[in-house]
Amino acid sequence: MIIKIVLLLTLAAFCMIMLADLLLSLSLPSLPELLTQLGIITLLSAFLLLVATGLLMVIKRTLLTWWVYFSASQRLQRRLWFIQAKQDRLVRLLYFKTVQISYFKQLKRKQLLKANDQKQLQTISKKIVRDLSRLKRQLPKATYVQLQQEHKRWLALGDLDALLTLQQKIEDCV
């Protein structure tokens, strides 16, 4: 509706300016000047009406947007989204904490197994050294040297099964 009024005012202003131009060519001195000023005022009023309408629409939209943003339903909706995001964050945190605990538990388990294996290796190695030193005079020198070399090799490799086999072999030599 406002657009139609603005268009009509603009059309009227152009018509007045054209009429003033026509009257100016007919050599009428004061009427063209009056019609030109009236056409300019009409054109200016059409422009101001258009600007004022646009400004009022922007203000109306802004106020409506603020009213909707601060309405109870929107506040509740934002609160619900906040709580859902917090819950999602806590679920993710729980998952990653579980993964972290599992990782550290596995790491600790591996460390304990490695320490236990080392302890067993040292225990078996000491027993082998004790048995070899006890049997040094009873065994031929070549066998004794070979058993000692095997002991050093398997101890360096950390092969528990091979050391157990070697221990059994030494006990069989007795």
Secondary structure by P-SEA (a helix, b strand, c coil): caaaaaaaaaaaaaaaaaaaaaaaaaccccaaaaaaaaaaaaaaaaaaaaaaaaaaaaaaaaaaaaaaaacaaaaaaaaaaaaaaaaaaaaaaaaaaaaaaaaaaaaaaaaaaaaaaaaaaaaaaaaaaaaaaaacccccaaaaaaaaaaaaaaaaaccaaaaaaaaaaaaaac
